[in-house]
């Protein structure tokens, strides 16, 4: 179905200029756009997915608002993959080639992610896109990969382009975007830009009935004020507004904003010229609190700086926002003090900030206080604060309290209660909780053992971005446990986990290259992965490095270096390293022979389950 809406004539424009004219904060008049164009797609009637009630209605409502703002608007409903490609080609090649135009693209409908070589790949689904579980190849052929929009962004010659996605998992496109800081409308606004705004982050589902669309329509019609009340709404302001408003009403939805990483396409800003505000603009909709935009702008700038690891900049902005009473900024300041980001690590300072934020009702701060008490082994206080945080809806607290029940730390072990809390967190999208549920099903802890269900929870957790789950699922494929052995799938999962810092995955990749499992045997590549894992603190990798240096695999033989790595592994109570260090003492390799030391090390290794150590102790016992 295709609906065409005629563009409204712009108001207040001189007869010799029929486009969009703005006045900057320095009173400079700029003829910004020769034309404004919008392509809106709303998919509701899916053939192989759950039907969505609202997207088709949402684009109709938004289309009328845009027409009223002077956009030439095309609304498409229930679009197939071929229909999308045709419509997008026309949008890119016709209005998209008008050099001084502005283009808005908006999609509402289903989205999905699939594992990639390193990061998950995001897609938007058209009405004829197959279910990826049932038909993975068909899905890839008829879904639109999010990265395709990067190509569209570069093909378009228009001055400003804003891509908006109101779909699940659309935030994957933001992995390649850059952030920015809020600013007034200046003359640089005229420079080219490609901006992206998504309803959620890369691992987040988005509800059918869109709060995202509601806020967008409200700010465009000035039912709520724009962040800087000057009659212009920029793409950056819209991003700030969405990031500060939506999470207040949806715990699992965190809009993302960014710009393309291209020095020629990231300097300007998309501009909506708004109509006069209605008389009641200052009044919030009934039952809705308008955000304190001053503190939210500071908060957004602080988060952006923190993401870039500009800790001094983040610290300054969080402190300014906290001084204005923003509890979320107080919580961030506590976290930075705990982690030592931008300041010396100071647990008392962290506790102080968490307490101030908790007094204002911040659930994350309550949860962080609980976690801090658990680290200090004050379990009574930990349980108290975590329980309060769970009651306030904090997902991390659900997982952390569940962990205390699972381990029986400071509270009677209760697998049923642990499962309940993990499941609450998993429903909210917490990957660590999903992984914990998988472990419970794999081992029959609090639930009936079910290998199939365990694997499915591992899959969900890995798809949600949990690094431990990626390693666990990769290990199952590597060993052929619960699933058929698949070295290719194991390697893919290990790579994803390793690139996010998982040392166990790095060590497993080293094993694959050393043993030639699913890859061509390559001792140098094995050595490289073992070194990365050992540097990250993995004791098994330290033992493996000792073995490589002892035998000259991927490097020259070097018994002294081998001894050093065995010692490091043994210090971390790695059973294999303890055995190998004992062997060096027994044989006098790079150390003086010392049978008593060797026996002591063998016994430690045997206690930890090392079969070679058990065998060697038996042999030595027979000789004596």
Secondary structure, 3 states (H helix, E strand, C coil): CEEEECCCCCCCCCCCCCCEEEECCCCCEEEEECEEEEEEEECCCCCCCCCCCCHHHHHHHHHHHHHHCCCEEEEEECCCHHHHHHHHHHHHHCHHHCCCEEEEEEEEECEEEECCCCCCEEEEECCCCCCCCCCHHHHHHHEEECCHHHHHHHHCCCCEEEEEEEECCHHHHHHHEECCCCCCCCHHHHCCEEEEEECCCCCCCCCCCCHHHHHHHHHHCCCCCCCCCCCEEEHHHHHHHHHHHHHHHCCCCCCEEEEECCCCCECCCCEEECCCCCCCCCCCCCCCCCCCHHHHHHHHHHHHHHHCCCHHHHHHHHHHHHHCCCHHHHHHHHHHHHHCCCCCCCHHHHHHHHHHHHHCCCHHHHHHHHHHHHHCCCHHHHHHHHHHHHHCCCHHHHHHHHHHHHHCCCCCCCHHHHHHHHHHHHHCCCHHHHHHHHHHHHHCCCCCCCHHHHHHHHHHHHHCCCHHHHHHHHHHHHHCCCCCCCHHHHHHHHHHHHHCCCHHHHHHHHHHHHHCCCCCCCHHHHHHHHHHHHHCCCHHHHHHHHHHHHHCCCCCCCHHHHHHHHHHHHHCCCHHHHHHHHHHHHHCCCCCCCHHHHHHHHHHHHHCCCHHHHHHHHHHHHHC
